[in-house]
């Protein structure tokens, strides 16, 4: 996945329109780009059952708490700061 695709997924995550196939591909496949891989790993940390980032009992990644939304927004900001050509 490139920066544009990761940006799309993170925006969809924030607005609750995340496609399950895109999410599965994003979260389960290591990214060759080191910076995007770090972001993918951080996203994986947000999507942990019973974390402070998901609503209680949630397994759907779109069921974010306010802290979860803030964390995803931080990830989106990190992606925004990357060079599109990297």
Buried (B, 14 or more C-beta within 10 A) or exposed (E): BBBEBBBBBBBBBBEEEBEEEBBEEBBEEEBEBEBBBEBBEBBEEBBEEEBEBBEEEBEEBBBBBEEBBEBBBEBBEBBEEBEEEE
